[in-house]
Amino acid sequence: MEAIGQEGTIYITTTSNPKELVIADTGKGIDNDVETKIFTPFFSTKPDGQGIGLMFIREVLQKHGFAFSLQTHTDGLTRFCIRFE
């Protein structure tokens, strides 16, 4: 919510086949150079960020064997997809 600002919109969708959770937003998107570093420990785009939030999420998802991605698509939406299979 911090990243998209007050005018942004968040969409949450689920599907059963495949079992997937998608959180999308209309924020400014993720730059290509940031996309490659976003799950790196202690990397943050926020001035006071510690860079542990997405690192922690990545670790939890990997420990449970879930596939995931976080990227901005050509339609302008940034999607965090988690597949539970």
N, CA, C and O of each residue as an XYZ file, in Angstrom:
340
protein
N       0.814     -1.180      0.000
C       0.000      0.000      0.000
C       0.868      1.259      0.000
O       0.507      2.265     -0.610
N       2.003      1.200      0.679
C       2.895      2.359      0.698
C       3.401      2.694     -0.692
O       3.532      3.866     -1.045
N       3.682      1.678     -1.476
C       4.312      1.884     -2.774
C       3.389      2.483     -3.827
O       3.872      3.113     -4.768
N       2.069      2.306     -3.698
C       1.179      2.770     -4.757
C       0.607      4.153     -4.518
O       0.063      4.761     -5.440
N       0.714      4.654     -3.320
C       0.196      5.990     -3.050
C      -1.302      6.003     -2.805
O      -1.951      4.957     -2.825
N      -1.842      7.173     -2.578
C      -3.253      7.306     -2.217
C      -4.209      7.087     -3.383
O      -5.370      6.740     -3.167
N      -3.754      7.280     -4.584
C      -4.633      7.149     -5.748
C      -4.590      5.764     -6.383
O      -5.330      5.497     -7.330
N      -3.738      4.884     -5.877
C      -3.612      3.562     -6.470
C      -4.731      2.625     -6.069
O      -5.474      2.881     -5.121
N      -4.836      1.540     -6.807
C      -5.840      0.519     -6.541
C      -5.147     -0.821     -6.393
O      -4.196     -1.119     -7.117
N      -5.624     -1.633     -5.450
C      -5.098     -2.976     -5.235
C      -6.192     -3.976     -5.590
O      -7.343     -3.826     -5.181
N      -5.819     -4.995     -6.355
C      -6.732     -6.068     -6.734
C      -6.202     -7.372     -6.151
O      -5.013     -7.668     -6.265
N      -7.075     -8.144     -5.530
C      -6.694     -9.449     -4.997
C      -7.598    -10.488     -5.642
O      -8.823    -10.406     -5.552
N      -6.975    -11.469     -6.295
C      -7.745    -12.532     -6.942
C      -7.170    -13.891     -6.565
O      -5.979    -14.027     -6.282
N      -8.033    -14.876     -6.570
C      -7.606    -16.250     -6.334
C      -8.194    -17.126     -7.434
O      -9.245    -16.826     -7.999
N      -7.499    -18.201     -7.716
C      -8.019    -19.205     -8.642
C      -7.814    -20.576     -8.010
O      -6.923    -20.771     -7.183
N      -8.660    -21.522     -8.417
C      -8.539    -22.864     -7.865
C      -7.778    -23.817     -8.781
O      -7.265    -24.842     -8.332
N      -7.707    -23.476    -10.061
C      -6.967    -24.342    -10.980
C      -6.246    -23.481    -12.008
O      -6.845    -23.146    -13.030
N      -5.001    -23.113    -11.791
C      -4.135    -23.546    -10.689
C      -4.470    -22.817     -9.391
O      -5.095    -21.757     -9.405
N      -4.054    -23.391     -8.285
C      -4.244    -22.750     -6.989
C      -3.267    -21.584     -6.900
O      -2.060    -21.769     -6.746
N      -3.819    -20.384     -7.001
C      -2.964    -19.204     -7.113
C      -3.612    -17.997     -6.430
O      -4.829    -17.812     -6.464
N      -2.764    -17.197     -5.818
C      -3.157    -15.914     -5.243
C      -2.401    -14.841     -6.011
O      -1.183    -14.919     -6.167
N      -3.137    -13.828     -6.494
C      -2.512    -12.734     -7.228
C      -2.917    -11.428     -6.559
O      -4.101    -11.134     -6.395
N      -1.917    -10.661     -6.182
C      -2.135     -9.324     -5.644
C      -1.551     -8.363     -6.667
O      -0.348     -8.379     -6.928
N      -2.405     -7.527     -7.245
C      -1.978     -6.600     -8.300
C      -2.270     -5.173     -7.860
O      -3.169     -4.927     -7.055
N      -1.494     -4.233     -8.401
C      -1.755     -2.830     -8.078
C      -1.484     -1.936     -9.280
O      -0.830     -2.333    -10.245
N      -2.008     -0.716     -9.190
C      -1.888      0.259    -10.267
C      -0.825      1.309     -9.964
O      -0.869      2.413    -10.506
N       0.117      0.974     -9.112
C       1.187      1.914     -8.772
C       2.106      2.191     -9.945
O       1.809      1.824    -11.082
N       3.229      2.844     -9.661
C       4.151      3.249    -10.726
C       4.926      2.095    -11.338
O       5.567      2.264    -12.376
N       4.880      0.945    -10.724
C       5.559     -0.218    -11.276
C       6.962     -0.383    -10.721
O       7.463      0.455     -9.970
N       7.578     -1.483    -11.110
C       8.929     -1.812    -10.664
C       9.870     -1.659    -11.846
O       9.675     -2.295    -12.881
N      10.886     -0.823    -11.701
C      11.889     -0.647    -12.758
C      12.629     -1.959    -12.986
O      12.772     -2.765    -12.067
N      13.096     -2.169    -14.206
C      13.812     -3.403    -14.544
C      15.031     -3.633    -13.670
O      15.274     -4.764    -13.250
N      15.808     -2.589    -13.381
C      17.003     -2.777    -12.559
C      16.636     -3.114    -11.117
O      17.372     -3.846    -10.456
N      15.534     -2.603    -10.624
C      15.075     -2.906     -9.267
C      14.498     -4.320     -9.211
O      14.671     -5.021     -8.214
N      13.820     -4.738    -10.269
C      13.188     -6.061    -10.299
C      14.193     -7.179    -10.040
O      13.855     -8.176     -9.401
N      15.409     -7.027    -10.522
C      16.427     -8.066    -10.324
C      16.977     -8.085     -8.901
O      17.593     -9.071     -8.498
N      16.768     -7.023     -8.137
C      17.323     -6.927     -6.787
C      16.271     -7.007     -5.684
O      16.617     -7.041     -4.503
N      15.007     -7.037     -6.051
C      13.932     -6.804     -5.085
C      13.882     -7.807     -3.930
O      13.440     -7.454     -2.836
N      14.320     -9.034     -4.145
C      14.325    -10.031     -3.073
C      15.709    -10.176     -2.429
O      15.919    -11.077     -1.617
N      16.637     -9.312     -2.779
C      17.988     -9.349     -2.213
C      17.959     -8.845     -0.775
O      17.367     -7.803     -0.496
N      18.599     -9.582      0.145
C      18.624     -9.135      1.539
C      19.167     -7.715      1.670
O      20.198     -7.376      1.089
N      18.468     -6.902      2.432
C      18.838     -5.535      2.787
C      18.782     -4.537      1.631
O      19.258     -3.410      1.767
N      18.204     -4.940      0.494
C      17.977     -4.000     -0.599
C      16.622     -3.347     -0.394
O      15.636     -4.040     -0.141
N      16.555     -2.031     -0.499
C      15.297     -1.314     -0.369
C      15.311     -0.085     -1.264
O      16.354      0.528     -1.488
N      14.142      0.261     -1.769
C      14.001      1.500     -2.536
C      13.503      2.631     -1.639
O      13.445      3.786     -2.063
N      13.148      2.303     -0.415
C      12.657      3.305      0.535
C      13.838      3.941      1.262
O      14.789      3.242      1.611
N      13.796      5.244      1.495
C      14.901      5.922      2.185
C      15.206      5.330      3.561
O      16.369      5.248      3.955
N      14.184      4.923      4.283
C      14.395      4.347      5.615
C      14.146      2.842      5.643
O      13.999      2.254      6.714
N      14.100      2.223      4.469
C      13.812      0.793      4.386
C      14.976     -0.058      4.841
O      16.138      0.321      4.696
N      14.645     -1.224      5.398
C      15.672     -2.148      5.873
C      15.903     -3.299      4.911
O      16.911     -3.997      5.017
N      14.984     -3.509      3.972
C      15.174     -4.551      2.972
C      15.008     -5.956      3.509
O      15.644     -6.886      3.011
N      14.167     -6.131      4.516
C      13.964     -7.483      5.038
C      12.556     -8.023      4.788
O      12.334     -9.225      4.929
N      11.611     -7.176      4.425
C      10.232     -7.622      4.226
C      10.081     -8.634      3.114
O       9.609     -9.746      3.352
N      10.473     -8.273      1.901
C      10.344     -9.204      0.777
C      11.314    -10.376      0.901
O      11.022    -11.475      0.429
N      12.457    -10.152      1.529
C      13.399    -11.242      1.766
C      12.741    -12.298      2.661
O      12.867    -13.497      2.411
N      12.042    -11.845      3.700
C      11.354    -12.760      4.610
C      10.243    -13.514      3.879
O      10.109    -14.728      4.034
N       9.455    -12.802      3.089
C       8.379    -13.436      2.318
C       8.947    -14.489      1.377
O       8.401    -15.587      1.268
N      10.036    -14.160      0.701
C      10.680    -15.118     -0.204
C      11.078    -16.394      0.533
O      10.839    -17.499      0.045
N      11.681    -16.240      1.702
C      12.123    -17.398      2.483
C      10.943    -18.282      2.897
O      11.025    -19.505      2.788
N       9.868    -17.690      3.360
C       8.682    -18.449      3.771
C       8.103    -19.213      2.576
O       7.804    -20.402      2.681
N       7.948    -18.526      1.446
C       7.392    -19.177      0.261
C       8.285    -20.311     -0.227
O       7.784    -21.370     -0.603
N       9.591    -20.108     -0.227
C      10.509    -21.155     -0.663
C      10.486    -22.352      0.282
O      10.507    -23.497     -0.169
N      10.445    -22.100      1.570
C      10.415    -23.195      2.558
C       9.165    -24.057      2.396
O       9.194    -25.252      2.690
N       8.077    -23.462      1.934
C       6.843    -24.206      1.719
C       6.730    -24.759      0.293
O       5.751    -25.430     -0.032
N       7.711    -24.487     -0.547
C       7.731    -25.024     -1.902
C       6.787    -24.340     -2.871
O       6.383    -24.942     -3.866
N       6.425    -23.086     -2.599
C       5.508    -22.357     -3.473
C       6.286    -21.542     -4.507
O       7.291    -20.908     -4.186
N       5.811    -21.569     -5.739
C       6.394    -20.736     -6.795
C       5.799    -19.337     -6.681
O       4.643    -19.180     -6.288
N       6.582    -18.334     -7.021
C       6.096    -16.956     -6.915
C       6.839    -16.059     -7.883
O       7.931    -16.383     -8.350
N       6.218    -14.917     -8.176
C       6.864    -13.908     -9.013
C       6.324    -12.543     -8.613
O       5.205    -12.416     -8.116
N       7.132    -11.546     -8.840
C       6.735    -10.159     -8.590
C       7.308     -9.331     -9.718
O       8.524     -9.178     -9.838
N       6.415     -8.793    -10.553
C       6.880     -7.986    -11.687
C       5.773     -7.090    -12.209
O       4.587     -7.330    -11.981
N       6.189     -6.066    -12.908
C       5.251     -5.169    -13.570
C       5.056     -5.677    -14.992
O       6.024     -5.946    -15.703
N       3.807     -5.803    -15.396
C       3.475     -6.348    -16.711
C       3.202     -5.217    -17.702
O       3.089     -4.053    -17.318
N       3.098     -5.574    -18.965
C       2.910     -4.571    -20.016
C       1.585     -3.829    -19.907
O       1.431     -2.753    -20.484
N       0.624     -4.394    -19.172
C      -0.653     -3.697    -18.978
C      -0.569     -2.633    -17.880
O      -1.555     -1.957    -17.585
N       0.622     -2.490    -17.275
C       0.833     -1.478    -16.247
C       0.598     -1.950    -14.829
O       0.932     -1.241    -13.880
N       0.031     -3.135    -14.666
C      -0.200     -3.663    -13.323
C       1.030     -4.399    -12.808
O       1.677     -5.147    -13.540
N       1.335     -4.174    -11.553
C       2.379     -4.950    -10.885
C       1.683     -6.083    -10.162
O       0.739     -5.865     -9.403
N       2.158     -7.301    -10.406
C       1.510     -8.481     -9.834
C       2.484     -9.293     -8.996
O       3.609     -9.580     -9.404
N       2.012     -9.652     -7.811
C       2.717    -10.604     -6.963
C       1.888    -11.873     -7.008
O       0.799    -11.935     -6.437
N       2.409    -12.884     -7.690
C       1.688    -14.144     -7.897
C       2.321    -15.238     -7.040
O       3.540    -15.408     -7.021
N       1.474    -15.966     -6.342
C       1.931    -17.096     -5.541
C       1.133    -18.312     -5.978
O      -0.097    -18.309     -5.926
N       1.839    -19.356     -6.411
C       1.196    -20.593     -6.855
C       1.399    -21.647     -5.773
O       2.523    -21.906     -5.343
N       0.297    -22.248     -5.341
C       0.310    -23.187     -4.223
C       0.318    -24.640     -4.665
O      -0.311    -25.477     -4.017
N       1.003    -24.961     -5.737
C       1.066    -26.351     -6.193
C       2.504    -26.769     -6.339
O       2.781    -27.908     -6.714
